[in-house]
Amino acid sequence: MATELGTRIRKARHVARLTPEQMAMELGVSVGTLFRYERKDAAKLSVGRLLRIADVTKRPISFFFDDEEDAA
């Protein structure tokens, strides 16, 4: 089951039109690790990794935390 943060990471990847392979390469992680972030282990992300995800997907960091749904 995906966490809210994991769901937002996946959405940010889709909006940025990145494949899992492309995003994993940009982050320097395996595709399996990326899928774990998107599904259940996002709570274990470091702040630095989340900032990198925001940078790679070109989303503001607030996108990952706002209660209201951001426009894509």
PDB file of N, CA, C and O in Angstrom:
ATOM      1  N   MET A   1       0.848  -1.182   0.000  1.00  0.00           N
ATOM      2  CA  MET A   1       0.000   0.000   0.000  1.00  0.00           C
ATOM      3  C   MET A   1       0.893   1.245   0.000  1.00  0.00           C
ATOM      4  O   MET A   1       1.823   1.353   0.798  1.00  0.00           O
ATOM      5  N   ALA A   2       0.604   2.157  -0.881  1.00  0.00           N
ATOM      6  CA  ALA A   2       1.403   3.363  -1.011  1.00  0.00           C
ATOM      7  C   ALA A   2       1.094   4.341   0.119  1.00  0.00           C
ATOM      8  O   ALA A   2      -0.048   4.471   0.559  1.00  0.00           O
ATOM      9  N   THR A   3       2.121   5.009   0.565  1.00  0.00           N
ATOM     10  CA  THR A   3       1.932   6.092   1.520  1.00  0.00           C
ATOM     11  C   THR A   3       1.577   7.353   0.744  1.00  0.00           C
ATOM     12  O   THR A   3       1.755   7.411  -0.472  1.00  0.00           O
ATOM     13  N   GLU A   4       1.075   8.357   1.447  1.00  0.00           N
ATOM     14  CA  GLU A   4       0.758   9.623   0.775  1.00  0.00           C
ATOM     15  C   GLU A   4       2.000  10.207   0.111  1.00  0.00           C
ATOM     16  O   GLU A   4       1.934  10.666  -1.029  1.00  0.00           O
ATOM     17  N   LEU A   5       3.123  10.193   0.809  1.00  0.00           N
ATOM     18  CA  LEU A   5       4.365  10.717   0.233  1.00  0.00           C
ATOM     19  C   LEU A   5       4.780   9.889  -0.973  1.00  0.00           C
ATOM     20  O   LEU A   5       5.190  10.441  -1.994  1.00  0.00           O
ATOM     21  N   GLY A   6       4.680   8.584  -0.866  1.00  0.00           N
ATOM     22  CA  GLY A   6       5.030   7.710  -1.982  1.00  0.00           C
ATOM     23  C   GLY A   6       4.168   7.973  -3.203  1.00  0.00           C
ATOM     24  O   GLY A   6       4.658   7.975  -4.332  1.00  0.00           O
ATOM     25  N   THR A   7       2.880   8.195  -2.973  1.00  0.00           N
ATOM     26  CA  THR A   7       1.958   8.507  -4.062  1.00  0.00           C
ATOM     27  C   THR A   7       2.362   9.811  -4.739  1.00  0.00           C
ATOM     28  O   THR A   7       2.309   9.924  -5.964  1.00  0.00           O
ATOM     29  N   ARG A   8       2.762  10.782  -3.946  1.00  0.00           N
ATOM     30  CA  ARG A   8       3.176  12.071  -4.515  1.00  0.00           C
ATOM     31  C   ARG A   8       4.497  11.954  -5.282  1.00  0.00           C
ATOM     32  O   ARG A   8       4.693  12.638  -6.286  1.00  0.00           O
ATOM     33  N   ILE A   9       5.390  11.099  -4.815  1.00  0.00           N
ATOM     34  CA  ILE A   9       6.642  10.873  -5.545  1.00  0.00           C
ATOM     35  C   ILE A   9       6.335  10.269  -6.907  1.00  0.00           C
ATOM     36  O   ILE A   9       6.880  10.702  -7.922  1.00  0.00           O
ATOM     37  N   ARG A  10       5.464   9.274  -6.926  1.00  0.00           N
ATOM     38  CA  ARG A  10       5.088   8.640  -8.193  1.00  0.00           C
ATOM     39  C   ARG A  10       4.406   9.649  -9.120  1.00  0.00           C
ATOM     40  O   ARG A  10       4.694   9.690 -10.317  1.00  0.00           O
ATOM     41  N   LYS A  11       3.503  10.461  -8.565  1.00  0.00           N
ATOM     42  CA  LYS A  11       2.816  11.466  -9.379  1.00  0.00           C
ATOM     43  C   LYS A  11       3.820  12.469  -9.955  1.00  0.00           C
ATOM     44  O   LYS A  11       3.729  12.835 -11.127  1.00  0.00           O
ATOM     45  N   ALA A  12       4.764  12.906  -9.142  1.00  0.00           N
ATOM     46  CA  ALA A  12       5.777  13.853  -9.617  1.00  0.00           C
ATOM     47  C   ALA A  12       6.589  13.246 -10.761  1.00  0.00           C
ATOM     48  O   ALA A  12       6.923  13.938 -11.723  1.00  0.00           O
ATOM     49  N   ARG A  13       6.904  11.956 -10.657  1.00  0.00           N
ATOM     50  CA  ARG A  13       7.650  11.276 -11.729  1.00  0.00           C
ATOM     51  C   ARG A  13       6.820  11.261 -13.004  1.00  0.00           C
ATOM     52  O   ARG A  13       7.340  11.525 -14.088  1.00  0.00           O
ATOM     53  N   HIS A  14       5.533  10.953 -12.881  1.00  0.00           N
ATOM     54  CA  HIS A  14       4.659  10.915 -14.056  1.00  0.00           C
ATOM     55  C   HIS A  14       4.521  12.292 -14.692  1.00  0.00           C
ATOM     56  O   HIS A  14       4.590  12.421 -15.914  1.00  0.00           O
ATOM     57  N   VAL A  15       4.326  13.317 -13.875  1.00  0.00           N
ATOM     58  CA  VAL A  15       4.190  14.683 -14.394  1.00  0.00           C
ATOM     59  C   VAL A  15       5.466  15.111 -15.113  1.00  0.00           C
ATOM     60  O   VAL A  15       5.411  15.819 -16.119  1.00  0.00           O
ATOM     61  N   ALA A  16       6.612  14.681 -14.593  1.00  0.00           N
ATOM     62  CA  ALA A  16       7.896  15.016 -15.219  1.00  0.00           C
ATOM     63  C   ALA A  16       8.182  14.148 -16.441  1.00  0.00           C
ATOM     64  O   ALA A  16       9.177  14.344 -17.138  1.00  0.00           O
ATOM     65  N   ARG A  17       7.293  13.189 -16.688  1.00  0.00           N
ATOM     66  CA  ARG A  17       7.434  12.272 -17.831  1.00  0.00           C
ATOM     67  C   ARG A  17       8.751  11.496 -17.785  1.00  0.00           C
ATOM     68  O   ARG A  17       9.440  11.336 -18.793  1.00  0.00           O
ATOM     69  N   LEU A  18       9.076  11.023 -16.586  1.00  0.00           N
ATOM     70  CA  LEU A  18      10.267  10.206 -16.403  1.00  0.00           C
ATOM     71  C   LEU A  18       9.868   8.754 -16.233  1.00  0.00           C
ATOM     72  O   LEU A  18       8.932   8.441 -15.498  1.00  0.00           O
ATOM     73  N   THR A  19      10.574   7.872 -16.909  1.00  0.00           N
ATOM     74  CA  THR A  19      10.358   6.448 -16.677  1.00  0.00           C
ATOM     75  C   THR A  19      10.990   6.091 -15.336  1.00  0.00           C
ATOM     76  O   THR A  19      11.835   6.831 -14.832  1.00  0.00           O
ATOM     77  N   PRO A  20      10.592   4.976 -14.762  1.00  0.00           N
ATOM     78  CA  PRO A  20      11.247   4.549 -13.517  1.00  0.00           C
ATOM     79  C   PRO A  20      12.759   4.423 -13.692  1.00  0.00           C
ATOM     80  O   PRO A  20      13.525   4.787 -12.799  1.00  0.00           O
ATOM     81  N   GLU A  21      13.182   3.912 -14.834  1.00  0.00           N
ATOM     82  CA  GLU A  21      14.617   3.754 -15.091  1.00  0.00           C
ATOM     83  C   GLU A  21      15.337   5.097 -15.145  1.00  0.00           C
ATOM     84  O   GLU A  21      16.427   5.240 -14.592  1.00  0.00           O
ATOM     85  N   GLN A  22      14.736   6.075 -15.803  1.00  0.00           N
ATOM     86  CA  GLN A  22      15.345   7.402 -15.890  1.00  0.00           C
ATOM     87  C   GLN A  22      15.456   8.053 -14.520  1.00  0.00           C
ATOM     88  O   GLN A  22      16.498   8.607 -14.170  1.00  0.00           O
ATOM     89  N   MET A  23      14.380   7.986 -13.748  1.00  0.00           N
ATOM     90  CA  MET A  23      14.394   8.626 -12.439  1.00  0.00           C
ATOM     91  C   MET A  23      15.369   7.927 -11.505  1.00  0.00           C
ATOM     92  O   MET A  23      16.109   8.587 -10.775  1.00  0.00           O
ATOM     93  N   ALA A  24      15.378   6.614 -11.519  1.00  0.00           N
ATOM     94  CA  ALA A  24      16.308   5.876 -10.669  1.00  0.00           C
ATOM     95  C   ALA A  24      17.748   6.253 -11.015  1.00  0.00           C
ATOM     96  O   ALA A  24      18.574   6.442 -10.121  1.00  0.00           O
ATOM     97  N   MET A  25      18.046   6.362 -12.301  1.00  0.00           N
ATOM     98  CA  MET A  25      19.397   6.733 -12.717  1.00  0.00           C
ATOM     99  C   MET A  25      19.743   8.142 -12.220  1.00  0.00           C
ATOM    100  O   MET A  25      20.849   8.370 -11.730  1.00  0.00           O
ATOM    101  N   GLU A  26      18.810   9.079 -12.344  1.00  0.00           N
ATOM    102  CA  GLU A  26      19.043  10.446 -11.877  1.00  0.00           C
ATOM    103  C   GLU A  26      19.283  10.497 -10.366  1.00  0.00           C
ATOM    104  O   GLU A  26      20.058  11.320  -9.878  1.00  0.00           O
ATOM    105  N   LEU A  27      18.610   9.610  -9.637  1.00  0.00           N
ATOM    106  CA  LEU A  27      18.746   9.585  -8.179  1.00  0.00           C
ATOM    107  C   LEU A  27      19.926   8.743  -7.709  1.00  0.00           C
ATOM    108  O   LEU A  27      20.345   8.835  -6.555  1.00  0.00           O
ATOM    109  N   GLY A  28      20.460   7.922  -8.610  1.00  0.00           N
ATOM    110  CA  GLY A  28      21.556   7.046  -8.230  1.00  0.00           C
ATOM    111  C   GLY A  28      21.109   5.870  -7.377  1.00  0.00           C
ATOM    112  O   GLY A  28      21.844   5.409  -6.504  1.00  0.00           O
ATOM    113  N   VAL A  29      19.886   5.385  -7.640  1.00  0.00           N
ATOM    114  CA  VAL A  29      19.350   4.236  -6.911  1.00  0.00           C
ATOM    115  C   VAL A  29      18.860   3.214  -7.929  1.00  0.00           C
ATOM    116  O   VAL A  29      18.758   3.512  -9.119  1.00  0.00           O
ATOM    117  N   SER A  30      18.562   2.021  -7.463  1.00  0.00           N
ATOM    118  CA  SER A  30      18.005   1.002  -8.348  1.00  0.00           C
ATOM    119  C   SER A  30      16.523   1.291  -8.580  1.00  0.00           C
ATOM    120  O   SER A  30      15.894   2.029  -7.822  1.00  0.00           O
ATOM    121  N   VAL A  31      15.984   0.702  -9.629  1.00  0.00           N
ATOM    122  CA  VAL A  31      14.559   0.842  -9.909  1.00  0.00           C
ATOM    123  C   VAL A  31      13.752   0.248  -8.752  1.00  0.00           C
ATOM    124  O   VAL A  31      12.711   0.789  -8.380  1.00  0.00           O
ATOM    125  N   GLY A  32      14.222  -0.848  -8.192  1.00  0.00           N
ATOM    126  CA  GLY A  32      13.542  -1.460  -7.054  1.00  0.00           C
ATOM    127  C   GLY A  32      13.464  -0.518  -5.862  1.00  0.00           C
ATOM    128  O   GLY A  32      12.438  -0.449  -5.185  1.00  0.00           O
ATOM    129  N   THR A  33      14.552   0.211  -5.604  1.00  0.00           N
ATOM    130  CA  THR A  33      14.553   1.184  -4.511  1.00  0.00           C
ATOM    131  C   THR A  33      13.566   2.301  -4.798  1.00  0.00           C
ATOM    132  O   THR A  33      12.837   2.728  -3.903  1.00  0.00           O
ATOM    133  N   LEU A  34      13.534   2.777  -6.029  1.00  0.00           N
ATOM    134  CA  LEU A  34      12.566   3.810  -6.409  1.00  0.00           C
ATOM    135  C   LEU A  34      11.146   3.316  -6.180  1.00  0.00           C
ATOM    136  O   LEU A  34      10.317   4.048  -5.639  1.00  0.00           O
ATOM    137  N   PHE A  35      10.852   2.083  -6.584  1.00  0.00           N
ATOM    138  CA  PHE A  35       9.514   1.536  -6.382  1.00  0.00           C
ATOM    139  C   PHE A  35       9.182   1.425  -4.895  1.00  0.00           C
ATOM    140  O   PHE A  35       8.033   1.635  -4.505  1.00  0.00           O
ATOM    141  N   ARG A  36      10.157   1.102  -4.072  1.00  0.00           N
ATOM    142  CA  ARG A  36       9.906   1.063  -2.622  1.00  0.00           C
ATOM    143  C   ARG A  36       9.568   2.455  -2.104  1.00  0.00           C
ATOM    144  O   ARG A  36       8.679   2.599  -1.265  1.00  0.00           O
ATOM    145  N   TYR A  37      10.265   3.489  -2.593  1.00  0.00           N
ATOM    146  CA  TYR A  37       9.932   4.865  -2.202  1.00  0.00           C
ATOM    147  C   TYR A  37       8.489   5.180  -2.590  1.00  0.00           C
ATOM    148  O   TYR A  37       7.746   5.776  -1.809  1.00  0.00           O
ATOM    149  N   GLU A  38       8.102   4.781  -3.786  1.00  0.00           N
ATOM    150  CA  GLU A  38       6.769   5.108  -4.301  1.00  0.00           C
ATOM    151  C   GLU A  38       5.665   4.305  -3.640  1.00  0.00           C
ATOM    152  O   GLU A  38       4.508   4.726  -3.653  1.00  0.00           O
ATOM    153  N   ARG A  39       5.989   3.178  -3.073  1.00  0.00           N
ATOM    154  CA  ARG A  39       4.950   2.310  -2.521  1.00  0.00           C
ATOM    155  C   ARG A  39       4.841   2.367  -1.010  1.00  0.00           C
ATOM    156  O   ARG A  39       3.762   2.635  -0.482  1.00  0.00           O
ATOM    157  N   LYS A  40       5.950   2.117  -0.292  1.00  0.00           N
ATOM    158  CA  LYS A  40       5.783   1.971   1.152  1.00  0.00           C
ATOM    159  C   LYS A  40       6.887   2.549   2.013  1.00  0.00           C
ATOM    160  O   LYS A  40       6.669   2.785   3.201  1.00  0.00           O
ATOM    161  N   ASP A  41       8.047   2.783   1.465  1.00  0.00           N
ATOM    162  CA  ASP A  41       9.161   3.205   2.309  1.00  0.00           C
ATOM    163  C   ASP A  41       9.521   4.679   2.186  1.00  0.00           C
ATOM    164  O   ASP A  41      10.623   5.075   2.564  1.00  0.00           O
ATOM    165  N   ALA A  42       8.623   5.490   1.671  1.00  0.00           N
ATOM    166  CA  ALA A  42       8.917   6.908   1.497  1.00  0.00           C
ATOM    167  C   ALA A  42       9.201   7.584   2.828  1.00  0.00           C
ATOM    168  O   ALA A  42       9.955   8.556   2.882  1.00  0.00           O
ATOM    169  N   ALA A  43       8.608   7.083   3.893  1.00  0.00           N
ATOM    170  CA  ALA A  43       8.838   7.680   5.212  1.00  0.00           C
ATOM    171  C   ALA A  43      10.289   7.556   5.649  1.00  0.00           C
ATOM    172  O   ALA A  43      10.735   8.285   6.535  1.00  0.00           O
ATOM    173  N   LYS A  44      11.024   6.645   5.038  1.00  0.00           N
ATOM    174  CA  LYS A  44      12.424   6.442   5.390  1.00  0.00           C
ATOM    175  C   LYS A  44      13.383   7.301   4.559  1.00  0.00           C
ATOM    176  O   LYS A  44      14.600   7.201   4.716  1.00  0.00           O
ATOM    177  N   LEU A  45      12.843   8.132   3.689  1.00  0.00           N
ATOM    178  CA  LEU A  45      13.670   8.998   2.859  1.00  0.00           C
ATOM    179  C   LEU A  45      14.387  10.045   3.696  1.00  0.00           C
ATOM    180  O   LEU A  45      13.825  10.581   4.651  1.00  0.00           O
ATOM    181  N   SER A  46      15.614  10.329   3.336  1.00  0.00           N
ATOM    182  CA  SER A  46      16.313  11.444   3.972  1.00  0.00           C
ATOM    183  C   SER A  46      15.818  12.746   3.327  1.00  0.00           C
ATOM    184  O   SER A  46      15.265  12.746   2.228  1.00  0.00           O
ATOM    185  N   VAL A  47      16.030  13.822   4.027  1.00  0.00           N
ATOM    186  CA  VAL A  47      15.654  15.133   3.488  1.00  0.00           C
ATOM    187  C   VAL A  47      16.427  15.394   2.197  1.00  0.00           C
ATOM    188  O   VAL A  47      15.869  15.902   1.224  1.00  0.00           O
ATOM    189  N   GLY A  48      17.692  15.050   2.194  1.00  0.00           N
ATOM    190  CA  GLY A  48      18.513  15.252   0.998  1.00  0.00           C
ATOM    191  C   GLY A  48      17.976  14.502  -0.200  1.00  0.00           C
ATOM    192  O   GLY A  48      17.952  15.040  -1.307  1.00  0.00           O
ATOM    193  N   ARG A  49      17.544  13.264   0.001  1.00  0.00           N
ATOM    194  CA  ARG A  49      17.005  12.455  -1.102  1.00  0.00           C
ATOM    195  C   ARG A  49      15.692  13.066  -1.597  1.00  0.00           C
ATOM    196  O   ARG A  49      15.458  13.127  -2.804  1.00  0.00           O
ATOM    197  N   LEU A  50      14.848  13.513  -0.690  1.00  0.00           N
ATOM    198  CA  LEU A  50      13.592  14.128  -1.102  1.00  0.00           C
ATOM    199  C   LEU A  50      13.847  15.435  -1.857  1.00  0.00           C
ATOM    200  O   LEU A  50      13.156  15.726  -2.834  1.00  0.00           O
ATOM    201  N   LEU A  51      14.810  16.208  -1.426  1.00  0.00           N
ATOM    202  CA  LEU A  51      15.170  17.424  -2.159  1.00  0.00           C
ATOM    203  C   LEU A  51      15.655  17.085  -3.562  1.00  0.00           C
ATOM    204  O   LEU A  51      15.355  17.803  -4.516  1.00  0.00           O
ATOM    205  N   ARG A  52      16.402  15.993  -3.690  1.00  0.00           N
ATOM    206  CA  ARG A  52      16.886  15.559  -5.008  1.00  0.00           C
ATOM    207  C   ARG A  52      15.709  15.129  -5.886  1.00  0.00           C
ATOM    208  O   ARG A  52      15.674  15.443  -7.075  1.00  0.00           O
ATOM    209  N   ILE A  53      14.750  14.415  -5.304  1.00  0.00           N
ATOM    210  CA  ILE A  53      13.561  14.010  -6.055  1.00  0.00           C
ATOM    211  C   ILE A  53      12.814  15.247  -6.544  1.00  0.00           C
ATOM    212  O   ILE A  53      12.373  15.288  -7.692  1.00  0.00           O
ATOM    213  N   ALA A  54      12.670  16.249  -5.690  1.00  0.00           N
ATOM    214  CA  ALA A  54      12.009  17.495  -6.085  1.00  0.00           C
ATOM    215  C   ALA A  54      12.762  18.158  -7.232  1.00  0.00           C
ATOM    216  O   ALA A  54      12.149  18.666  -8.170  1.00  0.00           O
ATOM    217  N   ASP A  55      14.086  18.153  -7.157  1.00  0.00           N
ATOM    218  CA  ASP A  55      14.907  18.751  -8.203  1.00  0.00           C
ATOM    219  C   ASP A  55      14.765  18.001  -9.526  1.00  0.00           C
ATOM    220  O   ASP A  55      14.569  18.614 -10.575  1.00  0.00           O
ATOM    221  N   VAL A  56      14.863  16.691  -9.471  1.00  0.00           N
ATOM    222  CA  VAL A  56      14.787  15.866 -10.680  1.00  0.00           C
ATOM    223  C   VAL A  56      13.417  15.986 -11.340  1.00  0.00           C
ATOM    224  O   VAL A  56      13.321  16.019 -12.567  1.00  0.00           O
ATOM    225  N   THR A  57      12.369  16.053 -10.545  1.00  0.00           N
ATOM    226  CA  THR A  57      11.009  16.128 -11.104  1.00  0.00           C
ATOM    227  C   THR A  57      10.539  17.561 -11.337  1.00  0.00           C
ATOM    228  O   THR A  57       9.447  17.792 -11.856  1.00  0.00           O
ATOM    229  N   LYS A  58      11.379  18.520 -10.947  1.00  0.00           N
ATOM    230  CA  LYS A  58      11.062  19.945 -11.123  1.00  0.00           C
ATOM    231  C   LYS A  58       9.758  20.337 -10.420  1.00  0.00           C
ATOM    232  O   LYS A  58       8.953  21.103 -10.950  1.00  0.00           O
ATOM    233  N   ARG A  59       9.573  19.798  -9.224  1.00  0.00           N
ATOM    234  CA  ARG A  59       8.421  20.120  -8.394  1.00  0.00           C
ATOM    235  C   ARG A  59       8.914  20.844  -7.150  1.00  0.00           C
ATOM    236  O   ARG A  59       9.996  20.535  -6.651  1.00  0.00           O
ATOM    237  N   PRO A  60       8.147  21.798  -6.641  1.00  0.00           N
ATOM    238  CA  PRO A  60       8.533  22.440  -5.381  1.00  0.00           C
ATOM    239  C   PRO A  60       8.425  21.428  -4.243  1.00  0.00           C
ATOM    240  O   PRO A  60       7.591  20.525  -4.291  1.00  0.00           O
ATOM    241  N   ILE A  61       9.249  21.575  -3.242  1.00  0.00           N
ATOM    242  CA  ILE A  61       9.230  20.636  -2.124  1.00  0.00           C
ATOM    243  C   ILE A  61       7.850  20.605  -1.458  1.00  0.00           C
ATOM    244  O   ILE A  61       7.446  19.580  -0.909  1.00  0.00           O
ATOM    245  N   SER A  62       7.140  21.718  -1.509  1.00  0.00           N
ATOM    246  CA  SER A  62       5.796  21.769  -0.923  1.00  0.00           C
ATOM    247  C   SER A  62       4.837  20.797  -1.604  1.00  0.00           C
ATOM    248  O   SER A  62       3.864  20.365  -0.986  1.00  0.00           O
ATOM    249  N   PHE A  63       5.090  20.445  -2.860  1.00  0.00           N
ATOM    250  CA  PHE A  63       4.249  19.489  -3.579  1.00  0.00           C
ATOM    251  C   PHE A  63       4.116  18.179  -2.804  1.00  0.00           C
ATOM    252  O   PHE A  63       3.070  17.531  -2.850  1.00  0.00           O
ATOM    253  N   PHE A  64       5.155  17.799  -2.107  1.00  0.00           N
ATOM    254  CA  PHE A  64       5.186  16.514  -1.424  1.00  0.00           C
ATOM    255  C   PHE A  64       4.507  16.548  -0.055  1.00  0.00           C
ATOM    256  O   PHE A  64       4.328  15.506   0.575  1.00  0.00           O
ATOM    257  N   PHE A  65       4.128  17.746   0.407  1.00  0.00           N
ATOM    258  CA  PHE A  65       3.577  17.870   1.753  1.00  0.00           C
ATOM    259  C   PHE A  65       2.243  18.586   1.851  1.00  0.00           C
ATOM    260  O   PHE A  65       1.527  18.396   2.834  1.00  0.00           O
ATOM    261  N   ASP A  66       1.879  19.405   0.865  1.00  0.00           N
ATOM    262  CA  ASP A  66       0.636  20.168   0.942  1.00  0.00           C
ATOM    263  C   ASP A  66      -0.562  19.259   1.097  1.00  0.00           C
ATOM    264  O   ASP A  66      -0.627  18.191   0.489  1.00  0.00           O
ATOM    265  N   ASP A  67      -1.515  19.687   1.919  1.00  0.00           N
ATOM    266  CA  ASP A  67      -2.740  18.921   2.107  1.00  0.00           C
ATOM    267  C   ASP A  67      -3.613  18.954   0.871  1.00  0.00           C
ATOM    268  O   ASP A  67      -4.275  17.969   0.542  1.00  0.00           O
ATOM    269  N   GLU A  68      -3.616  20.077   0.192  1.00  0.00           N
ATOM    270  CA  GLU A  68      -4.419  20.203  -1.010  1.00  0.00           C
ATOM    271  C   GLU A  68      -3.664  19.620  -2.192  1.00  0.00           C
ATOM    272  O   GLU A  68      -2.436  19.685  -2.255  1.00  0.00           O
ATOM    273  N   GLU A  69      -4.394  19.067  -3.103  1.00  0.00           N
ATOM    274  CA  GLU A  69      -3.805  18.476  -4.308  1.00  0.00           C
ATOM    275  C   GLU A  69      -3.274  19.584  -5.202  1.00  0.00           C
ATOM    276  O   GLU A  69      -4.008  20.513  -5.541  1.00  0.00           O
ATOM    277  N   ASP A  70      -2.009  19.495  -5.584  1.00  0.00           N
ATOM    278  CA  ASP A  70      -1.415  20.477  -6.491  1.00  0.00           C
ATOM    279  C   ASP A  70      -1.837  20.193  -7.917  1.00  0.00           C
ATOM    280  O   ASP A  70      -2.049  19.041  -8.296  1.00  0.00           O
ATOM    281  N   ALA A  71      -1.955  21.237  -8.694  1.00  0.00           N
ATOM    282  CA  ALA A  71      -2.258  21.072 -10.115  1.00  0.00           C
ATOM    283  C   ALA A  71      -1.045  20.488 -10.810  1.00  0.00           C
ATOM    284  O   ALA A  71       0.082  20.901 -10.538  1.00  0.00           O
ATOM    285  N   ALA A  72      -1.251  19.555 -11.684  1.00  0.00           N
ATOM    286  CA  ALA A  72      -0.148  18.891 -12.406  1.00  0.00           C
ATOM    287  C   ALA A  72       0.346  19.729 -13.541  1.00  0.00           C
ATOM    288  O   ALA A  72       1.267  19.325 -14.251  1.00  0.00           O
TER     289      ALA A  72
END
